[in-house]
Amino acid sequence: MTRGSSFGRPWGILVVDDDAVTLRSLLGLLRHSGYSAAGAAHLEAAMSLVRVIPFDLLIADLRLRSDGGLKLIRLAREQQPAMELIAITADPDAAVEQECIQLGVTYLRKPLDLQRLLRVVAEKVSDMGRERRWARKHITGGFAARLGDAPAKVINMSYGGMSLEVPVPPAGLSLELPVPPAGLSLQVPTPPASLSLDVPAPPVRELRQPVEVRLLSFALSLNAELAWTRRLEPSGTWTCGAALLETDARAVRAWRAVVDVLPT
């Protein structure tokens, strides 16, 4: 199953790294996780792609021909302001990191934690898709809800979905790196020192997972799909994002009526 946006097309991710093994590894990881991903190993090719193709997310190594990765990120921010950006580097630089922060770029250091990378990617494309199409409304104090069988609190809503706060991670949702099914190879002959490919032995579920969400105050039950989750420190509580599945037209209309009456 290919992960798609609320418009029904795959998320387009451009990965740029001049190390061929790292590039191939990251592309395999993203594609196996359900994303539509393209790769470029040369700065000039990547800049040409950014100028003509509306990618949703760019993952770029900063050390492309010295500071080429930073030039690419600046170009992406100029050409496509809505594009989400992730910078990766094996040579941390405080000044470069500060510029990335100012440009709204997530800055990740090598060796990469692949589980964290997948979480960041999921959050970025999930948040981006909802914000592009529908305004999000924050709820002061939250609405009492249940996520499956667990107590939850809805903290923001849009026509396309919601964010929830829960005391424990949603049951059955694993954030570990999925294990490739039998017969599928990520084609990584020898991982480079800058890339970690530790894969847990037991099989785990994909990040996206169907779930029932019930709004207790409105006696409303909805079918949704979990897209991301993260732990909040120091409270130890969890937040997660759920995209609305339009399987019940009456429930969707009721949900959107609730969103409509909320203050902006």
PyRosetta script that sets phi, psi and omega in degrees:
from pyrosetta import init, pose_from_sequence

init()
pose = pose_from_sequence("MTRGSSFGRPWGILVVDDDAVTLRSLLGLLRHSGYSAAGAAHLEAAMSLVRVIPFDLLIADLRLRSDGGLKLIRLAREQQPAMELIAITADPDAAVEQECIQLGVTYLRKPLDLQRLLRVVAEKVSDMGRERRWARKHITGGFAARLGDAPAKVINMSYGGMSLEVPVPPAGLSLELPVPPAGLSLQVPTPPASLSLDVPAPPVRELRQPVEVRLLSFALSLNAELAWTRRLEPSGTWTCGAALLETDARAVRAWRAVVDVLPT")
pose.set_psi(1, 128.3)
pose.set_omega(1, 179.2)
pose.set_phi(2, -90.4)
pose.set_psi(2, 130.7)
pose.set_omega(2, 179.2)
pose.set_phi(3, -70.1)
pose.set_psi(3, 132.7)
pose.set_omega(3, -177.1)
pose.set_phi(4, -125.0)
pose.set_psi(4, 165.9)
pose.set_omega(4, 176.1)
pose.set_phi(5, -83.7)
pose.set_psi(5, 177.8)
pose.set_omega(5, 177.2)
pose.set_phi(6, -69.4)
pose.set_psi(6, -7.1)
pose.set_omega(6, 176.0)
pose.set_phi(7, -92.9)
pose.set_psi(7, -2.1)
pose.set_omega(7, 176.1)
pose.set_phi(8, 86.6)
pose.set_psi(8, 10.0)
pose.set_omega(8, 177.6)
pose.set_phi(9, -114.7)
pose.set_psi(9, 156.9)
pose.set_omega(9, -179.4)
pose.set_phi(10, -65.2)
pose.set_psi(10, 151.1)
pose.set_omega(10, 171.7)
pose.set_phi(11, -66.9)
pose.set_psi(11, 132.7)
pose.set_omega(11, 179.0)
pose.set_phi(12, -98.2)
pose.set_psi(12, 115.7)
pose.set_omega(12, -179.1)
pose.set_phi(13, -117.1)
pose.set_psi(13, 130.3)
pose.set_omega(13, 174.6)
pose.set_phi(14, -105.2)
pose.set_psi(14, 123.6)
pose.set_omega(14, 178.5)
pose.set_phi(15, -110.5)
pose.set_psi(15, 128.8)
pose.set_omega(15, -177.4)
pose.set_phi(16, -126.8)
pose.set_psi(16, 118.8)
pose.set_omega(16, 177.3)
pose.set_phi(17, -156.3)
pose.set_psi(17, 132.9)
pose.set_omega(17, -177.6)
pose.set_phi(18, -83.0)
pose.set_psi(18, -1.1)
pose.set_omega(18, 172.3)
pose.set_phi(19, -92.3)
pose.set_psi(19, 113.6)
pose.set_omega(19, -172.1)
pose.set_phi(20, -61.4)
pose.set_psi(20, -38.6)
pose.set_omega(20, -178.2)
pose.set_phi(21, -68.8)
pose.set_psi(21, -43.9)
pose.set_omega(21, 178.0)
pose.set_phi(22, -61.8)
pose.set_psi(22, -44.7)
pose.set_omega(22, 179.8)
pose.set_phi(23, -60.2)
pose.set_psi(23, -47.1)
pose.set_omega(23, -179.5)
pose.set_phi(24, -63.8)
pose.set_psi(24, -38.3)
pose.set_omega(24, 179.8)
pose.set_phi(25, -64.8)
pose.set_psi(25, -45.2)
pose.set_omega(25, -179.2)
pose.set_phi(26, -67.5)
pose.set_psi(26, -40.4)
pose.set_omega(26, 177.2)
pose.set_phi(27, -62.3)
pose.set_psi(27, -42.1)
pose.set_omega(27, 177.8)
pose.set_phi(28, -62.8)
pose.set_psi(28, -41.8)
pose.set_omega(28, 179.0)
pose.set_phi(29, -60.9)
pose.set_psi(29, -48.6)
pose.set_omega(29, -177.2)
pose.set_phi(30, -66.8)
pose.set_psi(30, -43.6)
pose.set_omega(30, -179.2)
pose.set_phi(31, -66.3)
pose.set_psi(31, -39.9)
pose.set_omega(31, 177.4)
pose.set_phi(32, -64.7)
pose.set_psi(32, -28.5)
pose.set_omega(32, 178.6)
pose.set_phi(33, -83.9)
pose.set_psi(33, 0.8)
pose.set_omega(33, 173.1)
pose.set_phi(34, 102.0)
pose.set_psi(34, 4.4)
pose.set_omega(34, -178.7)
pose.set_phi(35, -92.5)
pose.set_psi(35, 152.3)
pose.set_omega(35, 171.8)
pose.set_phi(36, -88.4)
pose.set_psi(36, 115.6)
pose.set_omega(36, -173.1)
pose.set_phi(37, -131.9)
pose.set_psi(37, 138.9)
pose.set_omega(37, 174.4)
pose.set_phi(38, -119.5)
pose.set_psi(38, 157.7)
pose.set_omega(38, -177.4)
pose.set_phi(39, -131.4)
pose.set_psi(39, 153.8)
pose.set_omega(39, 175.0)
pose.set_phi(40, -142.3)
pose.set_psi(40, 135.8)
pose.set_omega(40, -179.5)
pose.set_phi(41, -102.2)
pose.set_psi(41, -7.9)
pose.set_omega(41, -176.1)
pose.set_phi(42, -124.6)
pose.set_psi(42, 142.0)
pose.set_omega(42, -176.8)
pose.set_phi(43, -58.3)
pose.set_psi(43, -46.2)
pose.set_omega(43, -176.3)
pose.set_phi(44, -61.4)
pose.set_psi(44, -42.1)
pose.set_omega(44, 179.0)
pose.set_phi(45, -64.4)
pose.set_psi(45, -42.0)
pose.set_omega(45, -179.8)
pose.set_phi(46, -64.0)
pose.set_psi(46, -41.7)
pose.set_omega(46, -179.8)
pose.set_phi(47, -65.6)
pose.set_psi(47, -37.5)
pose.set_omega(47, 177.5)
pose.set_phi(48, -64.2)
pose.set_psi(48, -41.9)
pose.set_omega(48, 179.3)
pose.set_phi(49, -63.7)
pose.set_psi(49, -43.5)
pose.set_omega(49, -178.9)
pose.set_phi(50, -63.0)
pose.set_psi(50, -30.9)
pose.set_omega(50, -178.5)
pose.set_phi(51, -73.8)
pose.set_psi(51, -24.9)
pose.set_omega(51, -171.7)
pose.set_phi(52, -119.7)
pose.set_psi(52, -17.7)
pose.set_omega(52, -175.4)
pose.set_phi(53, -117.8)
pose.set_psi(53, 128.2)
pose.set_omega(53, -179.4)
pose.set_phi(54, -80.6)
pose.set_psi(54, 78.5)
pose.set_omega(54, 176.9)
pose.set_phi(55, -71.2)
pose.set_psi(55, 152.0)
pose.set_omega(55, 177.5)
pose.set_phi(56, -85.6)
pose.set_psi(56, -29.5)
pose.set_omega(56, -175.4)
pose.set_phi(57, -148.1)
pose.set_psi(57, 137.5)
pose.set_omega(57, 174.8)
pose.set_phi(58, -116.3)
pose.set_psi(58, 128.0)
pose.set_omega(58, 172.0)
pose.set_phi(59, -114.8)
pose.set_psi(59, 114.1)
pose.set_omega(59, -172.6)
pose.set_phi(60, -130.7)
pose.set_psi(60, 134.5)
pose.set_omega(60, 170.4)
pose.set_phi(61, -72.9)
pose.set_psi(61, 132.5)
pose.set_omega(61, -177.1)
pose.set_phi(62, -72.4)
pose.set_psi(62, -23.9)
pose.set_omega(62, -174.5)
pose.set_phi(63, -96.2)
pose.set_psi(63, 56.4)
pose.set_omega(63, 172.6)
pose.set_phi(64, -94.7)
pose.set_psi(64, 108.9)
pose.set_omega(64, -176.7)
pose.set_phi(65, 51.2)
pose.set_psi(65, 63.5)
pose.set_omega(65, -178.2)
pose.set_phi(66, 70.2)
pose.set_psi(66, -99.2)
pose.set_omega(66, -176.8)
pose.set_phi(67, -105.9)
pose.set_psi(67, 23.5)
pose.set_omega(67, -177.4)
pose.set_phi(68, -62.2)
pose.set_psi(68, -34.6)
pose.set_omega(68, 179.6)
pose.set_phi(69, -62.6)
pose.set_psi(69, -38.4)
pose.set_omega(69, 178.1)
pose.set_phi(70, -67.6)
pose.set_psi(70, -38.9)
pose.set_omega(70, 175.8)
pose.set_phi(71, -60.4)
pose.set_psi(71, -41.1)
pose.set_omega(71, 178.9)
pose.set_phi(72, -63.4)
pose.set_psi(72, -42.3)
pose.set_omega(72, 179.7)
pose.set_phi(73, -64.8)
pose.set_psi(73, -41.4)
pose.set_omega(73, 177.0)
pose.set_phi(74, -60.8)
pose.set_psi(74, -42.7)
pose.set_omega(74, 178.9)
pose.set_phi(75, -63.5)
pose.set_psi(75, -43.7)
pose.set_omega(75, -179.8)
pose.set_phi(76, -61.7)
pose.set_psi(76, -42.4)
pose.set_omega(76, 179.1)
pose.set_phi(77, -64.5)
pose.set_psi(77, -35.2)
pose.set_omega(77, 179.4)
pose.set_phi(78, -74.2)
pose.set_psi(78, -44.7)
pose.set_omega(78, -174.9)
pose.set_phi(79, -79.5)
pose.set_psi(79, -35.8)
pose.set_omega(79, -175.7)
pose.set_phi(80, -135.2)
pose.set_psi(80, 80.9)
pose.set_omega(80, -175.2)
pose.set_phi(81, -58.1)
pose.set_psi(81, -27.5)
pose.set_omega(81, -177.5)
pose.set_phi(82, -83.7)
pose.set_psi(82, -9.9)
pose.set_omega(82, -178.3)
pose.set_phi(83, -67.2)
pose.set_psi(83, 135.2)
pose.set_omega(83, 174.5)
pose.set_phi(84, -81.8)
pose.set_psi(84, 148.4)
pose.set_omega(84, -172.5)
pose.set_phi(85, -133.1)
pose.set_psi(85, 136.1)
pose.set_omega(85, 172.9)
pose.set_phi(86, -128.6)
pose.set_psi(86, 125.8)
pose.set_omega(86, 176.1)
pose.set_phi(87, -105.3)
pose.set_psi(87, 135.1)
pose.set_omega(87, 177.0)
pose.set_phi(88, -123.1)
pose.set_psi(88, 144.8)
pose.set_omega(88, -178.0)
pose.set_phi(89, -155.5)
pose.set_psi(89, 146.6)
pose.set_omega(89, 172.7)
pose.set_phi(90, -98.7)
pose.set_psi(90, -3.2)
pose.set_omega(90, -178.4)
pose.set_phi(91, -127.3)
pose.set_psi(91, 81.2)
pose.set_omega(91, -177.2)
pose.set_phi(92, -57.6)
pose.set_psi(92, 139.9)
pose.set_omega(92, 178.8)
pose.set_phi(93, -139.5)
pose.set_psi(93, 120.8)
pose.set_omega(93, -173.9)
pose.set_phi(94, -60.5)
pose.set_psi(94, -41.2)
pose.set_omega(94, -178.8)
pose.set_phi(95, -66.7)
pose.set_psi(95, -42.1)
pose.set_omega(95, 179.0)
pose.set_phi(96, -66.4)
pose.set_psi(96, -41.9)
pose.set_omega(96, 178.1)
pose.set_phi(97, -60.3)
pose.set_psi(97, -40.5)
pose.set_omega(97, 179.1)
pose.set_phi(98, -63.8)
pose.set_psi(98, -41.6)
pose.set_omega(98, 178.1)
pose.set_phi(99, -64.6)
pose.set_psi(99, -39.9)
pose.set_omega(99, 177.6)
pose.set_phi(100, -60.1)
pose.set_psi(100, -43.1)
pose.set_omega(100, 179.1)
pose.set_phi(101, -61.9)
pose.set_psi(101, -41.9)
pose.set_omega(101, 179.2)
pose.set_phi(102, -64.5)
pose.set_psi(102, -31.1)
pose.set_omega(102, 179.1)
pose.set_phi(103, -85.5)
pose.set_psi(103, 0.3)
pose.set_omega(103, -179.2)
pose.set_phi(104, 75.8)
pose.set_psi(104, 31.2)
pose.set_omega(104, -177.6)
pose.set_phi(105, -100.9)
pose.set_psi(105, 136.3)
pose.set_omega(105, 172.3)
pose.set_phi(106, -80.1)
pose.set_psi(106, 126.9)
pose.set_omega(106, -172.5)
pose.set_phi(107, -107.5)
pose.set_psi(107, 115.3)
pose.set_omega(107, -178.2)
pose.set_phi(108, -119.4)
pose.set_psi(108, 139.0)
pose.set_omega(108, -178.8)
pose.set_phi(109, -100.2)
pose.set_psi(109, 145.0)
pose.set_omega(109, 172.1)
pose.set_phi(110, -84.2)
pose.set_psi(110, 150.7)
pose.set_omega(110, -0.3)
pose.set_phi(111, -67.5)
pose.set_psi(111, 138.3)
pose.set_omega(111, -174.5)
pose.set_phi(112, -72.5)
pose.set_psi(112, 138.3)
pose.set_omega(112, 168.0)
pose.set_phi(113, -87.9)
pose.set_psi(113, 104.2)
pose.set_omega(113, -172.0)
pose.set_phi(114, -66.5)
pose.set_psi(114, -31.7)
pose.set_omega(114, 176.6)
pose.set_phi(115, -65.6)
pose.set_psi(115, -42.3)
pose.set_omega(115, 177.7)
pose.set_phi(116, -65.7)
pose.set_psi(116, -40.8)
pose.set_omega(116, 178.7)
pose.set_phi(117, -58.1)
pose.set_psi(117, -44.9)
pose.set_omega(117, 179.3)
pose.set_phi(118, -63.8)
pose.set_psi(118, -36.9)
pose.set_omega(118, 177.2)
pose.set_phi(119, -64.1)
pose.set_psi(119, -44.6)
pose.set_omega(119, -179.6)
pose.set_phi(120, -63.1)
pose.set_psi(120, -44.2)
pose.set_omega(120, 178.8)
pose.set_phi(121, -60.2)
pose.set_psi(121, -46.1)
pose.set_omega(121, -179.3)
pose.set_phi(122, -61.1)
pose.set_psi(122, -42.9)
pose.set_omega(122, 179.5)
pose.set_phi(123, -65.1)
pose.set_psi(123, -42.0)
pose.set_omega(123, -176.3)
pose.set_phi(124, -66.5)
pose.set_psi(124, -48.4)
pose.set_omega(124, -178.1)
pose.set_phi(125, -72.4)
pose.set_psi(125, -31.3)
pose.set_omega(125, 178.2)
pose.set_phi(126, -67.9)
pose.set_psi(126, -50.1)
pose.set_omega(126, 179.7)
pose.set_phi(127, -63.1)
pose.set_psi(127, -42.6)
pose.set_omega(127, -176.7)
pose.set_phi(128, -62.7)
pose.set_psi(128, -43.6)
pose.set_omega(128, -177.2)
pose.set_phi(129, -63.1)
pose.set_psi(129, -40.7)
pose.set_omega(129, -179.7)
pose.set_phi(130, -70.5)
pose.set_psi(130, -40.0)
pose.set_omega(130, -176.4)
pose.set_phi(131, -69.6)
pose.set_psi(131, -32.7)
pose.set_omega(131, -179.5)
pose.set_phi(132, -66.1)
pose.set_psi(132, -39.2)
pose.set_omega(132, -172.1)
pose.set_phi(133, -96.4)
pose.set_psi(133, -38.4)
pose.set_omega(133, -173.5)
pose.set_phi(134, -133.9)
pose.set_psi(134, 140.4)
pose.set_omega(134, 175.7)
pose.set_phi(135, -70.6)
pose.set_psi(135, 141.3)
pose.set_omega(135, 179.5)
pose.set_phi(136, -98.6)
pose.set_psi(136, 137.6)
pose.set_omega(136, 179.9)
pose.set_phi(137, -115.7)
pose.set_psi(137, 125.5)
pose.set_omega(137, 179.5)
pose.set_phi(138, -84.9)
pose.set_psi(138, 145.0)
pose.set_omega(138, -174.3)
pose.set_phi(139, -115.2)
pose.set_psi(139, 112.1)
pose.set_omega(139, 178.5)
pose.set_phi(140, -65.9)
pose.set_psi(140, 120.8)
pose.set_omega(140, -178.8)
pose.set_phi(141, 84.7)
pose.set_psi(141, -21.0)
pose.set_omega(141, 177.6)
pose.set_phi(142, 78.3)
pose.set_psi(142, 160.3)
pose.set_omega(142, 174.9)
pose.set_phi(143, -103.2)
pose.set_psi(143, 136.5)
pose.set_omega(143, 176.4)
pose.set_phi(144, -65.8)
pose.set_psi(144, 136.0)
pose.set_omega(144, -177.9)
pose.set_phi(145, -151.8)
pose.set_psi(145, 175.8)
pose.set_omega(145, 170.9)
pose.set_phi(146, -131.5)
pose.set_psi(146, 134.3)
pose.set_omega(146, 177.7)
pose.set_phi(147, -107.7)
pose.set_psi(147, 101.9)
pose.set_omega(147, -168.5)
pose.set_phi(148, 65.1)
pose.set_psi(148, -121.2)
pose.set_omega(148, 178.8)
pose.set_phi(149, -101.1)
pose.set_psi(149, 3.4)
pose.set_omega(149, -174.3)
pose.set_phi(150, -101.2)
pose.set_psi(150, 146.2)
pose.set_omega(150, 175.1)
pose.set_phi(151, -66.9)
pose.set_psi(151, 146.4)
pose.set_omega(151, -178.2)
pose.set_phi(152, -151.7)
pose.set_psi(152, 171.8)
pose.set_omega(152, 177.3)
pose.set_phi(153, -138.9)
pose.set_psi(153, 124.7)
pose.set_omega(153, 177.4)
pose.set_phi(154, -80.2)
pose.set_psi(154, 122.7)
pose.set_omega(154, -175.5)
pose.set_phi(155, -107.9)
pose.set_psi(155, -18.3)
pose.set_omega(155, 167.9)
pose.set_phi(156, -156.1)
pose.set_psi(156, 157.9)
pose.set_omega(156, -173.4)
pose.set_phi(157, -141.5)
pose.set_psi(157, 151.6)
pose.set_omega(157, 169.0)
pose.set_phi(158, -146.5)
pose.set_psi(158, 174.8)
pose.set_omega(158, 176.1)
pose.set_phi(159, -57.9)
pose.set_psi(159, -30.2)
pose.set_omega(159, -173.8)
pose.set_phi(160, -91.3)
pose.set_psi(160, -13.1)
pose.set_omega(160, -177.8)
pose.set_phi(161, 167.4)
pose.set_psi(161, -154.8)
pose.set_omega(161, -173.1)
pose.set_phi(162, -159.7)
pose.set_psi(162, 163.0)
pose.set_omega(162, 167.0)
pose.set_phi(163, -113.8)
pose.set_psi(163, 141.1)
pose.set_omega(163, -177.6)
pose.set_phi(164, -127.6)
pose.set_psi(164, 153.6)
pose.set_omega(164, 172.8)
pose.set_phi(165, -111.9)
pose.set_psi(165, 131.5)
pose.set_omega(165, -178.0)
pose.set_phi(166, -134.2)
pose.set_psi(166, 149.9)
pose.set_omega(166, -178.3)
pose.set_phi(167, -73.5)
pose.set_psi(167, -23.7)
pose.set_omega(167, -179.9)
pose.set_phi(168, -135.8)
pose.set_psi(168, 158.3)
pose.set_omega(168, 178.0)
pose.set_phi(169, -61.3)
pose.set_psi(169, 144.8)
pose.set_omega(169, -178.9)
pose.set_phi(170, -54.6)
pose.set_psi(170, 136.5)
pose.set_omega(170, -177.2)
pose.set_phi(171, -59.4)
pose.set_psi(171, 132.9)
pose.set_omega(171, 175.6)
pose.set_phi(172, 84.2)
pose.set_psi(172, -4.9)
pose.set_omega(172, -178.7)
pose.set_phi(173, -95.2)
pose.set_psi(173, 120.1)
pose.set_omega(173, 179.1)
pose.set_phi(174, -112.3)
pose.set_psi(174, 139.1)
pose.set_omega(174, 177.9)
pose.set_phi(175, -103.2)
pose.set_psi(175, 12.5)
pose.set_omega(175, 178.0)
pose.set_phi(176, -78.1)
pose.set_psi(176, 160.7)
pose.set_omega(176, -179.1)
pose.set_phi(177, -65.2)
pose.set_psi(177, 126.9)
pose.set_omega(177, 179.7)
pose.set_phi(178, -61.6)
pose.set_psi(178, 144.4)
pose.set_omega(178, 176.6)
pose.set_phi(179, -86.1)
pose.set_psi(179, 131.1)
pose.set_omega(179, 179.5)
pose.set_phi(180, -59.8)
pose.set_psi(180, 139.2)
pose.set_omega(180, 176.8)
pose.set_phi(181, -65.8)
pose.set_psi(181, 163.3)
pose.set_omega(181, -178.5)
pose.set_phi(182, -56.2)
pose.set_psi(182, 134.5)
pose.set_omega(182, 178.1)
pose.set_phi(183, 90.8)
pose.set_psi(183, -8.5)
pose.set_omega(183, 179.5)
pose.set_phi(184, -103.9)
pose.set_psi(184, 125.7)
pose.set_omega(184, -179.5)
pose.set_phi(185, -115.9)
pose.set_psi(185, 138.8)
pose.set_omega(185, 175.1)
pose.set_phi(186, -82.5)
pose.set_psi(186, 0.2)
pose.set_omega(186, 175.5)
pose.set_phi(187, 53.1)
pose.set_psi(187, 57.1)
pose.set_omega(187, 177.4)
pose.set_phi(188, -118.3)
pose.set_psi(188, 95.4)
pose.set_omega(188, -176.5)
pose.set_phi(189, -63.5)
pose.set_psi(189, -51.5)
pose.set_omega(189, 177.8)
pose.set_phi(190, -145.0)
pose.set_psi(190, 108.3)
pose.set_omega(190, -177.9)
pose.set_phi(191, -60.0)
pose.set_psi(191, 136.7)
pose.set_omega(191, 175.9)
pose.set_phi(192, -69.4)
pose.set_psi(192, 163.7)
pose.set_omega(192, -177.4)
pose.set_phi(193, -62.4)
pose.set_psi(193, -25.9)
pose.set_omega(193, -175.8)
pose.set_phi(194, -84.2)
pose.set_psi(194, -1.8)
pose.set_omega(194, -176.7)
pose.set_phi(195, -128.9)
pose.set_psi(195, 125.3)
pose.set_omega(195, 178.4)
pose.set_phi(196, -94.1)
pose.set_psi(196, 130.8)
pose.set_omega(196, 179.9)
pose.set_phi(197, -124.6)
pose.set_psi(197, 39.0)
pose.set_omega(197, 178.1)
pose.set_phi(198, -69.9)
pose.set_psi(198, 119.6)
pose.set_omega(198, -177.6)
pose.set_phi(199, -116.9)
pose.set_psi(199, 124.8)
pose.set_omega(199, -180.0)
pose.set_phi(200, -63.8)
pose.set_psi(200, 149.7)
pose.set_omega(200, -175.4)
pose.set_phi(201, -72.6)
pose.set_psi(201, -47.2)
pose.set_omega(201, -175.1)
pose.set_phi(202, -73.4)
pose.set_psi(202, 148.3)
pose.set_omega(202, 176.9)
pose.set_phi(203, -67.7)
pose.set_psi(203, 148.5)
pose.set_omega(203, 179.9)
pose.set_phi(204, -132.1)
pose.set_psi(204, 166.4)
pose.set_omega(204, -179.6)
pose.set_phi(205, -83.4)
pose.set_psi(205, 156.5)
pose.set_omega(205, 176.1)
pose.set_phi(206, -67.0)
pose.set_psi(206, 163.3)
pose.set_omega(206, -178.0)
pose.set_phi(207, -63.6)
pose.set_psi(207, -39.7)
pose.set_omega(207, 179.1)
pose.set_phi(208, -80.8)
pose.set_psi(208, 134.9)
pose.set_omega(208, -173.8)
pose.set_phi(209, -150.4)
pose.set_psi(209, 126.7)
pose.set_omega(209, 177.2)
pose.set_phi(210, -63.1)
pose.set_psi(210, 143.0)
pose.set_omega(210, -178.5)
pose.set_phi(211, -155.6)
pose.set_psi(211, 154.1)
pose.set_omega(211, 175.2)
pose.set_phi(212, -98.2)
pose.set_psi(212, 132.2)
pose.set_omega(212, 176.4)
pose.set_phi(213, -117.7)
pose.set_psi(213, 127.7)
pose.set_omega(213, 178.9)
pose.set_phi(214, -116.6)
pose.set_psi(214, 124.9)
pose.set_omega(214, 174.2)
pose.set_phi(215, -90.0)
pose.set_psi(215, 109.0)
pose.set_omega(215, -171.8)
pose.set_phi(216, -66.8)
pose.set_psi(216, -37.8)
pose.set_omega(216, -176.7)
pose.set_phi(217, -67.4)
pose.set_psi(217, -23.5)
pose.set_omega(217, -175.3)
pose.set_phi(218, -114.2)
pose.set_psi(218, 3.5)
pose.set_omega(218, -178.1)
pose.set_phi(219, 49.9)
pose.set_psi(219, 44.6)
pose.set_omega(219, -174.9)
pose.set_phi(220, -118.2)
pose.set_psi(220, 129.1)
pose.set_omega(220, 178.8)
pose.set_phi(221, -114.3)
pose.set_psi(221, 133.1)
pose.set_omega(221, -174.4)
pose.set_phi(222, -130.4)
pose.set_psi(222, 145.5)
pose.set_omega(222, 170.8)
pose.set_phi(223, -92.1)
pose.set_psi(223, 128.3)
pose.set_omega(223, -177.1)
pose.set_phi(224, -139.8)
pose.set_psi(224, 176.5)
pose.set_omega(224, 179.3)
pose.set_phi(225, -134.0)
pose.set_psi(225, 121.4)
pose.set_omega(225, 177.8)
pose.set_phi(226, -68.1)
pose.set_psi(226, 133.7)
pose.set_omega(226, -177.4)
pose.set_phi(227, -112.0)
pose.set_psi(227, -33.7)
pose.set_omega(227, -178.9)
pose.set_phi(228, -158.3)
pose.set_psi(228, 162.5)
pose.set_omega(228, 175.0)
pose.set_phi(229, -153.2)
pose.set_psi(229, 150.5)
pose.set_omega(229, 175.4)
pose.set_phi(230, -152.0)
pose.set_psi(230, 154.6)
pose.set_omega(230, -179.7)
pose.set_phi(231, -92.0)
pose.set_psi(231, 138.3)
pose.set_omega(231, 178.3)
pose.set_phi(232, -97.6)
pose.set_psi(232, 127.1)
pose.set_omega(232, 176.5)
pose.set_phi(233, -106.7)
pose.set_psi(233, 146.4)
pose.set_omega(233, 2.8)
pose.set_phi(234, -91.1)
pose.set_psi(234, 5.6)
pose.set_omega(234, -173.9)
pose.set_phi(235, -67.1)
pose.set_psi(235, -29.1)
pose.set_omega(235, -177.7)
pose.set_phi(236, 81.1)
pose.set_psi(236, -0.4)
pose.set_omega(236, 175.7)
pose.set_phi(237, -79.2)
pose.set_psi(237, 171.0)
pose.set_omega(237, -176.9)
pose.set_phi(238, -123.2)
pose.set_psi(238, 147.1)
pose.set_omega(238, 168.9)
pose.set_phi(239, -117.3)
pose.set_psi(239, 151.0)
pose.set_omega(239, 177.3)
pose.set_phi(240, -146.7)
pose.set_psi(240, 154.1)
pose.set_omega(240, 178.4)
pose.set_phi(241, -107.9)
pose.set_psi(241, 136.6)
pose.set_omega(241, -179.8)
pose.set_phi(242, -128.5)
pose.set_psi(242, 129.8)
pose.set_omega(242, 176.8)
pose.set_phi(243, -95.4)
pose.set_psi(243, 134.6)
pose.set_omega(243, -177.9)
pose.set_phi(244, -70.6)
pose.set_psi(244, 130.8)
pose.set_omega(244, 174.1)
pose.set_phi(245, -96.4)
pose.set_psi(245, 124.1)
pose.set_omega(245, -173.5)
pose.set_phi(246, -86.0)
pose.set_psi(246, 57.9)
pose.set_omega(246, -179.7)
pose.set_phi(247, -92.1)
pose.set_psi(247, -16.8)
pose.set_omega(247, -179.6)
pose.set_phi(248, -130.6)
pose.set_psi(248, 100.9)
pose.set_omega(248, -174.2)
pose.set_phi(249, -60.3)
pose.set_psi(249, -37.1)
pose.set_omega(249, -179.2)
pose.set_phi(250, -65.8)
pose.set_psi(250, -43.3)
pose.set_omega(250, 179.3)
pose.set_phi(251, -66.3)
pose.set_psi(251, -37.8)
pose.set_omega(251, 178.6)
pose.set_phi(252, -64.3)
pose.set_psi(252, -42.4)
pose.set_omega(252, 178.0)
pose.set_phi(253, -62.3)
pose.set_psi(253, -41.8)
pose.set_omega(253, 179.1)
pose.set_phi(254, -63.9)
pose.set_psi(254, -43.4)
pose.set_omega(254, 178.5)
pose.set_phi(255, -58.2)
pose.set_psi(255, -48.0)
pose.set_omega(255, -177.4)
pose.set_phi(256, -67.9)
pose.set_psi(256, -29.1)
pose.set_omega(256, 174.5)
pose.set_phi(257, -65.1)
pose.set_psi(257, -39.3)
pose.set_omega(257, 176.5)
pose.set_phi(258, -63.3)
pose.set_psi(258, -45.2)
pose.set_omega(258, 179.1)
pose.set_phi(259, -59.7)
pose.set_psi(259, -40.4)
pose.set_omega(259, -175.8)
pose.set_phi(260, -62.1)
pose.set_psi(260, -35.1)
pose.set_omega(260, -175.0)
pose.set_phi(261, -85.1)
pose.set_psi(261, -8.6)
pose.set_omega(261, 178.2)
pose.set_phi(262, -73.6)
pose.set_psi(262, 142.8)
pose.set_omega(262, 176.9)
pose.set_phi(263, -68.2)
pose.set_psi(263, 147.6)
pose.set_omega(263, -179.4)
pose.set_phi(264, -73.4)
pose.dump_pdb("model.pdb")
